[in-house]
Amino acid sequence: MNQPTIFSKIIDREIPADIVYEDDDVLAFSDVNPQAPVHLLIIPKKPIATVNDITPEDEKVVGHLFTVAAKIAADKGFAADGYRVVMNCNDDGGQTVYHLHLHLLAGKPLGWPPYQERIKRA
């Protein structure tokens, strides 16, 4: 990633966010366009653009995103009821910010598919 993203600006505190968790490697904050009663984004502080850009050196921090999701779910009391974690990759996968991020959604029953798929016409 050559250019700063909105997420790197949140990490650097250039843009305010409702931060719910932070440690040396990860930051979690509320999504500004929530798709569920609880919709948090969990990001590595290291800039990784997409899932395709994860290297073997990134495996620890990427795994940590998931353990942080489980910790937040337990701390906020919705782990037993259930939640969804999603990571989008590139345009067709629904990624809009090119800084790896894990969506944590909870607070209501979540159906499948999560949204109506866009249909490409030839």
C-alpha positions as CSV (number, residue, x, y, z in Angstrom):
1,M,0.0,0.0,0.0
2,N,1.6,3.2,-1.1
3,Q,-1.2,5.6,0.0
4,P,-2.7,6.1,3.4
5,T,-6.2,4.6,3.8
6,I,-8.9,5.7,6.2
7,F,-7.8,2.9,8.4
8,S,-4.2,4.0,8.6
9,K,-5.5,7.5,9.5
10,I,-7.6,6.0,12.3
11,I,-4.5,4.1,13.5
12,D,-2.5,7.4,13.5
13,R,-5.5,9.2,15.2
14,E,-5.9,11.6,12.3
15,I,-9.5,10.5,12.1
16,P,-11.7,9.8,15.2
17,A,-13.2,6.4,15.7
18,D,-15.1,4.5,18.4
19,I,-12.2,2.3,19.4
20,V,-13.3,-0.8,21.4
21,Y,-10.0,-2.7,21.6
22,E,-6.3,-1.9,21.0
23,D,-3.0,-3.7,21.6
24,D,0.4,-3.4,19.9
25,D,-0.7,-5.1,16.7
26,V,-4.4,-4.7,16.3
27,L,-7.1,-2.1,16.5
28,A,-10.9,-2.7,16.7
29,F,-13.5,0.0,16.2
30,S,-17.2,0.4,15.3
31,D,-18.1,0.5,11.6
32,V,-19.6,3.8,10.6
33,N,-22.1,2.0,8.3
34,P,-23.2,-0.9,10.5
35,Q,-24.9,-3.9,8.9
36,A,-26.0,-5.4,12.3
37,P,-26.6,-4.1,15.8
38,V,-22.9,-4.8,16.5
39,H,-20.6,-4.2,13.6
40,L,-16.9,-3.8,14.4
41,L,-13.8,-3.8,12.2
42,I,-10.7,-5.4,13.5
43,I,-7.5,-4.4,11.6
44,P,-3.8,-5.1,11.9
45,K,-1.8,-2.0,12.5
46,K,0.6,-3.2,9.9
47,P,-0.7,-2.2,6.5
48,I,-1.7,-5.3,4.4
49,A,-3.8,-4.4,1.4
50,T,-5.8,-7.6,0.8
51,V,-5.9,-11.3,1.7
52,N,-3.8,-11.9,-1.4
53,D,-1.0,-9.8,0.2
54,I,-0.7,-11.8,3.4
55,T,2.8,-13.3,3.7
56,P,4.0,-16.1,6.0
57,E,5.4,-13.4,8.3
58,D,1.8,-12.0,8.6
59,E,0.3,-15.3,9.8
60,K,0.6,-14.4,13.5
61,V,-1.1,-11.0,13.2
62,V,-3.8,-12.4,11.0
63,G,-4.5,-15.2,13.4
64,H,-4.6,-12.6,16.2
65,L,-7.4,-10.7,14.4
66,F,-9.6,-13.8,15.1
67,T,-8.6,-14.3,18.7
68,V,-9.3,-10.6,19.2
69,A,-12.8,-11.1,17.6
70,A,-13.4,-14.0,20.1
71,K,-12.2,-11.9,23.0
72,I,-14.5,-9.0,22.1
73,A,-17.5,-11.3,21.6
74,A,-16.9,-12.8,25.1
75,D,-16.3,-9.5,26.7
76,K,-19.4,-7.9,25.2
77,G,-21.5,-10.9,26.0
78,F,-22.6,-12.2,22.6
79,A,-20.2,-15.1,22.1
80,A,-22.7,-17.7,23.3
81,D,-25.5,-16.3,21.1
82,G,-23.2,-16.3,18.0
83,Y,-21.7,-13.9,15.6
84,R,-20.2,-13.7,12.1
85,V,-16.6,-12.8,11.1
86,V,-16.0,-11.9,7.4
87,M,-13.0,-10.7,5.5
88,N,-13.6,-9.4,1.9
89,C,-10.9,-9.5,-0.8
90,N,-10.8,-7.1,-3.8
91,D,-13.7,-5.5,-5.7
92,D,-15.8,-8.6,-6.5
93,G,-15.4,-9.8,-2.9
94,G,-16.9,-6.5,-1.6
95,Q,-13.7,-4.9,-0.3
96,T,-13.9,-1.2,-0.3
97,V,-10.9,-0.2,1.9
98,Y,-7.6,-1.7,0.9
99,H,-6.3,-2.3,4.4
100,L,-7.0,-5.9,5.6
101,H,-9.9,-5.9,8.0
102,L,-12.1,-8.4,9.7
103,H,-15.8,-7.6,10.1
104,L,-17.4,-8.7,13.4
105,L,-21.2,-8.7,13.2
106,A,-23.6,-9.7,16.0
107,G,-26.7,-8.7,17.9
108,K,-29.3,-10.4,15.8
109,P,-29.8,-13.7,13.9
110,L,-27.8,-13.4,10.8
111,G,-29.2,-15.3,7.8
112,W,-27.4,-16.7,4.7
113,P,-26.6,-15.4,2.2
114,P,-25.7,-12.2,4.1
115,Y,-26.9,-10.0,1.2
116,Q,-28.3,-10.2,-2.2
117,E,-25.4,-11.0,-4.6
118,R,-24.7,-8.7,-7.4
119,I,-25.3,-10.5,-10.7
120,K,-22.9,-9.7,-13.6
121,R,-24.5,-9.7,-17.0
122,A,-22.5,-10.5,-20.1
